[in-house]
């Protein structure tokens, strides 16, 4: 915190995040700033106590994450006369700041969120890593500033309103989570990925230091060279991210991305790699999983493989903690919670294959958009404003009612409108359409939300549309949108709830720069996403792993909601409770719940989203109140 630091407040904030750092705590206070820290010890376990300070005690740092290139930076800085007190990776940030000021962040390769106090300048620097693997929230209160890695820590300060942000609720209903710079709390903002913030003399200014790189002007033309760049860049990233003084493993689903990590990580260790897969009991009590493919990879590379079965009873009993662990409501975080739980019984660090789909057009929705764009290529001759005007008037059109040729034209119009910078697609992500979202919000909240523009403005500012290279634009948008504010946020919150650090080699910024040399047409080809990655991995993985259909880890949540979770769902989504909360319209929500329990399978995800929000609110916003009497029913 900046301004009137209070040791008791800092203590409460740090205690609220003990799960993120069970090994140690530390504090620095002077008359202008207070820094608090919880540590999960991974690098320099014995000596890496925080806050860290420079030689003359004018700089003080609290840092969450890992700096993978810290050894190279340390050698350079020592050559310039800097003296280090520890072997921890975070100390390089202090000395690099002495050399380059806030531009130091541009040289860091890692996952990080940090706060650096410059006592001499009266300046606080907040920074978040390139893709936003590590979270950072802040609240401006006049000339004062509060910041933390979790909303729960800010709430623990006692200085933050528990009122929700109306626009954030609207965005949640569409995108399953809350996009930055919003948070679910009215007074709190999320520092977006690739940003740093400078607080000085009561003013906070944000700066962008990185966005996903554009495809280079003259990309690689040789498929063999592209495959070599793809494989060698990933090999380097995996080796770099395996640094740890604590046990390390790999999430192994049996898909292409996690299997690639196992293959490459096995090259970097002399002992069997630890790997983890999760399955679940289906409605008939059989185990549903991707285990056959995971076992194939585990056997091929001789890993110590652990298989964890999630039962309905475990799912139900852990629900209160799961919802609290989210920190912000998210419809897609349950999977990360359980694979992290399984791994945390054995390791402190885990590698995840998250990010490959976004880097190399791996989603089916990407292929659909690109195909529609190609079908409407003649629309490029029309003025962008005219295309947008037509798309506006077709916004409510149900293409299923049209002849196939007309439907393709409508979809092509929508795609081109998206690419001209006026629209952003939520195709394949949206839970509530625009016509469904407004009626679901309570009237007062709906009026307060107005037009939802902040997230859209942020994304378009980072990733301006490029109709001439639609695939490259789309993969960069995927990185900045769904990857950052859904997948990475969920992985961090849910893994740290179990005191597990998850690393993502595919998102190494050097690797992203290398992949920008490869044209997007090699990433999506002949209806195959991640085409170049699969070609590059042929020497390492069997064909049935490389080219089988994408499954994902989908729980039978809808079935369980009709069984053991039903008392909880009905209690949290009762009209009385919803009216008291004032976020969702009780009548509209009750109608949706009745449809679901009346047999309409098509709305279970929407009911789930409402349930998640209300469950999160009961655990986080209503802290200390017992609202889970239905759980024992």
Secondary structure, DSSP 8 states (H G I E B T S, - for coil): -BSS--HHHHHHHHHTTGGG-BSEEEEEE-SSBEEEEEE---SSTTT--SSEE-TTS-EEEEEEEEETTHHHHHHHHHHTT---S---TTHHHHHHHHHHGGGGGGG--EEEEEEEEETTTTEEEEEE-SS--S--EEEEETTEEEEESSHHHHHHTT-S---B-HHHHHHHHHHSS--TT--SBTT-EE--TTEEEEEETTEEEEEE--------SS-B--HHHHHHHHHHHHHHHHHHHT--SS-EEEE--SSHHHHHHHHHHGGG-SS--EEEEEEEE-TTS-EESSHHHHHHHHHHTT-EEEEEEE-HHHHHHTHHHHHHHTSS--TT-HHHHHHHHHHHTT-SEEE--TTHHHHTT-SHHHHHHHHHHHHTGGGGGS-HHHHHHHHHHTTT--GGGS-HHHHHHHHHHHHHHHHTTS----TTT-SS-HHHHHHHB-HHHHHHH-S--HHHHHHHHHS---GGGHHHHHHHHHIIIIIIIIIIHHHHHHHHTTT-EEE-GGG-HHHHHHHTTB-HHHHEETTEETHHHHHHTTTTS-HHHHSS--------HHHHHTTTTHHHHHHHT-HHHHHHHTSB-HHHHHHHHHHHHTT-GGGHHHHHHHHHHHHHIIIIITTT----GGGG-
